[in-house]
Structures are given as C-alpha cells and as structure tokens.
Amino acid sequence: MKNNLFKGFIFMLSFMLVFSVMSPALANASELQELPINDSLNYEETGFDELDFDELTNNFLLGIGDFENPLSDEESLTIFNNKILENQYSNEHPSVEQFNLFRLAFSVVRSGVNYVVKVTSKGNKIKDVRNGKLEVDVNKHINAKNRFKDYGDMDKLIKYIVEDIRRVDEGKLIKDGHNSIKTFYGDKKLEIRFYVKDGKLQSFNAFPDHSKKEAGNVIWLVPQS
C-alpha cells in the first residue's frame, strides 16, 4: 500500500515538473503562430517589401511622411501654371526639340484584385517592366485605405496613371531612379510615383494630393484631355 502511495506521489511530482517546463514553450509557440496574422494586418503599410526595395525606395513609393501636410489647391495651381508656362517656353526653343525613335506602349489587364501591366512597345527610357509582368494590387497600394474613393471608376484611374507614365516617357522626361508626376485627374489633384531601374519600370503608386516635398525627379504634367 505504502509503495503504491509513494509511486503515485512520484508520478504527480514528475507530471507537475514536466508541465512547468513545457508551459512557457507552449506559450511561446502560441505567440509565434500569431505573428504572421499581425504581419498580414500591417502589410498594407509596408506593401512594397515583397519586391526587396531599399528603405529609401520603399518610403518613396509609399509616400511615408510626404502627404501629411500637402500643397493647398491654390499652391498646386500656382506652381502648376508656372511650370507649364516654363515648359511651353522651353518647347518652343529649337535646341530642345526631340525626335522620338521609340514610342512606349503598355498593356493593362485586370486580373481579380490585381492589374497586370506589360510593355508591348519599348519607350525612350522604359524598355520593360519588372520580370516582364508587373502586378499591382490596387487595394494594398494605390487605393490603400480607400483613399481614391472620390475619384470614380478605379479601372479608368489605373489606365489614366499608366498613360501618364507613358506620356512622360514619350517626352523624355523620365530619369533612372525615383520619379514623381504631379498632375490633375479632372479637377482633383493626383501624384504618381514610380521607380525605374536599368530601363525597367519596377513599380508605381499614386496619391490623391500633391506633396510639398520635391521627391525624386518631379514632373508637372498637363492633364489628359
């Protein structure tokens, strides 16, 4: 009888010892399983990390800190009018007339929540897109937090953005690295940011405002008619 009681006591003691050792490990395992869920919730804020961009490019494309205090409507119109007048004067000068051997053309196709962008004809600066097929998740990037809710049909907006990139390539205004187009979509402000490396359009994003920051190669562009 005494032996049975002693064995039972030893068994309970061993069980408690094992449980006390395993409990922290189980708790840590539970925390680790929750991490991917938290990461996915925050993915919208760091949406370009999957493309392995450096921090500067990632921040540029996401507009981090650049649109907290944007240009007012009056400031945008004043700068816009001055820049367009400057461009018109420059374009009248024979020394800057440009001959375009290449005319960039894009194909834009919607696939679920993504838009697939391809180059169908090489341009002056842009010869291709990243990996030959650039997929843009509008909900995570361009329309993150539904910021373009007042701009109407998203298909039209995406095509408008891509067409503006094509137009500045045709005008030989694109440089390697970070580029910003400041323009209007109807009567609403629109800033398009895109990154070009080795002749390839790596990615692009857009914002319903004009940043005060002169980020990258800034191009003020007449709206499409």
C-alpha positions in Angstrom: 0.0 0.0 0.0 2.8 2.4 1.0 4.6 1.5 -2.2 1.5 2.4 -4.3 1.1 5.8 -2.5 4.8 6.5 -2.9 4.7 5.7 -6.7 1.6 7.9 -7.1 3.3 10.8 -5.3 6.4 10.4 -7.6 4.1 10.3 -10.7 2.3 13.5 -9.7 5.6 15.3 -8.9 7.1 14.3 -12.3 3.9 15.4 -14.1 4.0 18.9 -12.4 7.7 19.3 -13.2 7.2 18.4 -16.9 4.2 20.7 -17.2 6.0 23.7 -15.6 8.9 23.2 -18.1 6.5 22.9 -21.1 4.1 25.8 -20.3 6.5 28.6 -21.3 7.4 26.8 -24.5 3.7 26.3 -25.4 3.0 30.0 -24.7 5.9 31.0 -27.0 4.6 28.7 -29.7 1.2 30.3 -29.5 2.8 33.8 -29.8 4.8 32.7 -32.8 1.7 31.4 -34.5 0.0 34.7 -34.1 2.9 36.7 -35.6 2.1 36.1 -39.3 -1.5 37.2 -38.6 -0.3 40.5 -37.2 2.2 40.9 -40.1 -0.6 40.4 -42.6 -2.7 43.1 -40.9 0.1 45.6 -41.2 1.1 44.6 -44.7 -0.8 47.5 -46.2 1.6 49.9 -44.5 4.8 48.1 -45.9 3.3 46.9 -49.1 6.5 47.1 -51.3 8.7 45.0 -49.1 8.0 41.9 -51.1 9.9 43.5 -54.0 13.1 43.8 -51.9 13.4 47.6 -52.5 15.8 49.5 -50.3 14.2 51.6 -47.5 14.5 54.9 -49.4 12.7 53.5 -52.4 10.1 51.8 -50.3 9.4 55.0 -48.4 9.3 57.0 -51.6 6.7 54.7 -53.2 4.6 54.6 -50.1 4.9 58.4 -49.6 5.7 57.9 -45.9 5.5 61.3 -44.2 5.2 63.2 -47.5 1.4 63.8 -47.6 0.7 64.7 -44.0 0.8 68.4 -45.0 0.3 68.5 -48.8 0.1 71.6 -51.0 -3.2 73.5 -50.9 -5.3 73.8 -54.0 -4.1 77.3 -54.5 -0.5 76.4 -54.1 -0.8 73.5 -56.5 -2.4 75.6 -59.2 0.2 78.4 -58.9 3.1 76.0 -59.2 1.3 74.1 -62.0 0.7 77.2 -64.0 4.3 78.4 -63.6 5.8 75.0 -64.5 3.5 74.6 -67.6 4.5 78.1 -68.8 8.2 77.2 -68.4 7.7 74.0 -70.3 5.8 75.8 -73.1 8.7 78.3 -73.4 11.3 75.6 -73.5 9.4 73.5 -76.1 9.4 76.5 -78.5 13.2 76.6 -78.4 14.7 74.6 -81.3 17.5 73.2 -79.2 15.2 71.1 -77.1 13.0 69.7 -79.8 13.1 66.0 -79.5 12.8 63.2 -82.0 11.2 60.0 -80.7 12.6 56.8 -82.2 10.7 54.8 -79.6 7.1 55.1 -78.6 6.2 53.3 -75.4 3.0 51.2 -75.2 1.5 49.4 -72.3 -1.0 46.6 -71.9 -3.1 46.9 -68.8 -5.3 43.9 -67.9 -7.3 43.4 -64.7 -6.9 40.0 -63.0 -9.0 39.7 -59.9 -7.8 42.4 -57.5 -4.6 42.9 -59.4 -3.8 44.9 -62.5 -1.2 43.3 -64.8 1.0 45.8 -66.7 3.2 44.8 -69.6 5.3 46.7 -72.1 4.1 45.9 -75.7 6.4 48.5 -77.3 9.7 49.9 -75.9 9.9 53.5 -75.0 12.7 56.0 -74.7 13.6 55.2 -71.1 11.3 52.4 -70.2 12.0 49.2 -72.2 10.2 46.7 -70.0 8.6 46.2 -66.6 9.9 44.2 -63.6 10.0 40.5 -64.5 8.2 41.2 -67.8 4.9 41.4 -66.0 4.2 43.9 -63.3 1.3 43.0 -61.0 -0.2 45.8 -58.9 -2.6 45.1 -56.1 -4.7 48.3 -56.0 -6.2 47.6 -52.6 -2.8 47.4 -50.9 -1.1 50.2 -52.8 -2.9 52.8 -55.0 -6.2 52.7 -53.2 -5.0 51.7 -49.8 -7.5 52.7 -47.1 -9.8 53.6 -49.9 -8.1 57.0 -50.4 -9.3 57.3 -54.0 -13.0 56.8 -53.1 -14.0 60.2 -54.6 -12.2 59.6 -57.9 -14.8 57.3 -59.6 -14.1 54.2 -61.5 -10.9 52.5 -60.5 -10.3 50.9 -63.9 -10.3 54.3 -65.6 -8.0 55.8 -62.9 -5.4 53.0 -63.3 -5.4 53.4 -67.1 -5.0 57.2 -66.6 -2.0 56.7 -64.3 -0.3 54.3 -66.7 -1.0 56.6 -69.7 0.7 59.5 -67.8 3.8 57.3 -67.3 3.8 56.6 -71.0 3.4 60.4 -71.8 6.4 61.4 -69.7 8.5 58.7 -71.3 7.5 60.0 -74.7 8.6 63.4 -73.6 11.9 62.0 -72.5 11.3 63.4 -69.0 12.0 60.2 -67.0 15.2 59.6 -65.2 16.7 56.5 -63.6 15.5 56.1 -60.0 12.6 57.9 -58.4 10.1 59.9 -60.5 7.1 61.9 -59.4 4.3 63.1 -61.8 2.2 65.9 -60.4 -1.0 66.5 -62.4 -4.8 66.6 -62.1 -7.5 64.0 -62.7 -10.4 66.1 -63.8 -10.3 68.9 -61.1 -8.7 66.7 -58.5 -5.0 66.5 -57.6 -3.0 63.4 -58.5 0.6 62.5 -57.8 2.0 59.4 -59.4 5.3 57.9 -58.1 7.3 55.3 -59.9 10.7 53.7 -59.8 12.8 52.9 -62.9 16.0 50.8 -62.8 18.0 49.5 -65.7 15.3 50.5 -68.2 12.6 48.7 -66.3 9.6 50.1 -64.5 9.9 48.4 -61.1 6.7 49.6 -59.5 4.3 52.6 -59.2 1.9 54.2 -56.7 -0.4 57.2 -56.6 -1.8 59.7 -54.2 -4.9 62.0 -54.2 -2.8 65.1 -53.4 0.4 67.0 -54.2 3.2 66.6 -51.7 5.2 69.7 -50.8 8.3 67.5 -51.0 10.2 67.5 -54.2 10.7 63.8 -54.2 12.9 62.4 -56.9 12.6 63.7 -60.5 9.4 65.9 -60.3 7.4 66.3 -63.5 4.4 68.7 -63.6 2.2 67.4 -66.4 -0.8 68.8 -68.2 -3.9 66.7 -67.6 -5.1 64.4 -70.3 -7.9 65.8 -72.4 
